[in-house]
Amino acid sequence: MDDQEILETSEAEIAVHWKEEDYIHPSNTFIAQANMTDPTIYDRFSLDNFPECFKEYADLLDWYQYWHTTLDTSDAPCWKWFVGGKINASHNCVDRHLTQHKNKAALIYVPEPENEAHAVVTYQELYIRVNETAAMLRDFAGLKAGDRVTIHMPMVPELPVVMLACARLGVIHSVVFAGFSGQACGERIADSGSRVLISMDAYYRSGNLLEHKDKVDAAVAVAAAEGQTVDKVLVYRRYPGQYSAKTPMVEGRDYFADEIVSDYAGSRVDPVPLPAEHPLFLMYTSGTTGRPKGCQHGVGGYLSYVAGTSKFVQDIHPEDVYWCMADIGWITGHSYIVYGPLSLGATSVMFEGVPTYPDAGRAWRIAERLDVNIFHTAPTTIRMLRKAGPDEPAKYNYHFKHMTTVGEPIEPEVWLWYHKVVGKGEAAIVDTWWQTETGGFLCSTMPGLHPMKPGSAGPAMPGIHPVIYDEDGNEVPPGTQKAGNICIRNPWPGIFQTIWGDRDRFVRTYFEKYCKNPESKDWRDWPYFPGDGALQAADGYFRILGRVDDVINVAGHRLGTKELESAALTVEEIAEAAVVPVADDLRGRVPDMYVSLKPGFDASEEVSNKVTRSIETIIGKIARPKHVYIVPDMPKTRSGKIMRRVLSAISNTMEIGDVTTLANPEVVEEVRVMVQGEG
Ligand code: PRX
């Protein structure tokens, strides 16, 4: 696709119709207790004080050894933060809290069946479990600093325990969201070079105990086909001692983790002091090609950034009960369920299942019972809860002082329901814009300092200096109502270090477009390009419009259109496939799939079902298209390129524009009638 075509088919184009509302101010009660009410923080974090300003975040942590260089740019644009420093994330999230908070809840786990008790994991208990698990990983699985391990686990307390055990040893974890298929997991195992896989037999979702172990076997087979042998699989059991999956365990390869770890009862493993730039984890995310990217985050920079933003933007205090509804399998869960809150010694709630099962009151019952006062979720969940039970929150006695929305643009009317009904008009709301790659928030209001503007993420975070560029690299000034590509002028400690094993792709994808001098070692020459379209209002607030590339943000989850298209093309009958984002009332954006058939095949429901099944198997159910349209031909340019812009306009009932220059203009109307009906 050329640049113009990208802009024309993007989510940003669909979003442009949204309007902003007036400002809403946080309450005085909130401001009086907020962690950050000092406006001079923005001066302290100005470019004049860059990069030393970020010491303020790093100082929230314990360091074994202080750094000598705050930012090393010698390998631009692979930035190295806090060089010379030594640190361990597991120590910072666990051990250092024992002196004052050992009996405090670190994690509260809410299982899906409402008759199962909540599990409260105190900091002391977390310390014990992390140590024993680290001993198992080191002595039974043979893992050491620098090795990668893939974790394909649902929302159970063992997941953060395993992550922190890896962090203790310097083992680089790669958590793959449990909803991804075995095949998707296998590809990530192969790319990361993991020889150990940690998984689970089963977990609850919407009332069903879902088998999960079958994905393990698929994943190991896919990894093997790509040349990566997995020699140990550690399987946790949802009910320890009782295996809930039908898939047999493989002798000599699969072990029950809950059994093995009991051999390490009482073990203690000293946290390994790691160089600040040692990788902490990989998190795979979708890009514009079929192959997901392993975003590599470094321990010192990442942990500093999530600790700082959890304190100032999430406003977490020691006495708060904080609940982020995300899944730990995504970056939000890594940064704002596990590493950020635990580094501050907070109580972090995690839950199993979905927010709307058994009914739309579940979230509010949990909030009431645990006295949650900080709540964090995504627009898709807010839309679903609003639809399923618009009046439910009023029935429950909970009070949120602070709420977050993250992951997708939020429509002002949905924001207002969140504020009035969920937040009972009391909560300060932050709309946080960021990405897997960025580690933590890039734009958000500071809740004790700024008024909120429904539909706008807000100004940049302290120390983040965005700019909006047009396609030619000219700056678009604020207040012009002109959209462009939002970029960040400077590095920050939370930015990922590289794409695992693919530095060229890292440079190409995120820096090449607006790089001022590819030879330069000066960070000023390397603005970061996140792939989103945005508008900046005169007040400095950014409104994020959505992706400007071949990525679709489905219900806050990133999918590459190429990944979906490649999955469709594995179906025997399919000749061509094109995916476009379509606006959806509940999930924000969903993929619409257009396919054409090879000669000799006829369109049928069976063929559409095959396409959907293939996507579910290769990627996972989250990627299921809203529609599969079997079209007689794709609208194409004379040079044979599929015009996704036209398909997107048809799916979203938008102006189709001039199609006379196409090679086959007549097919456009045929496809339009197929999708929209006559008229
Ligand atoms: O398009 C932006 C959108 O989500 C993308 C990042 O997705 P992912 O890496 O999966 O991380 C999701 C959680 C941070 C971005 O490129 N996005 C994220 N937050 C917002 C958003 N769009 C609008 N408003 C937001 N607050």
Boltz pocket constraint, residues with backbone or C-beta under 6 A from the ligand:
constraints:
  - pocket:
      binder: B
      contacts: [[A, 285], [A, 331], [A, 332], [A, 405], [A, 406], [A, 407], [A, 408], [A, 409], [A, 410], [A, 431], [A, 432], [A, 433], [A, 434], [A, 435], [A, 436], [A, 437], [A, 457], [A, 530], [A, 531], [A, 532], [A, 544], [A, 545], [A, 546], [A, 547], [A, 553], [A, 556], [A, 557], [A, 558]]
      max_distance: 6.0
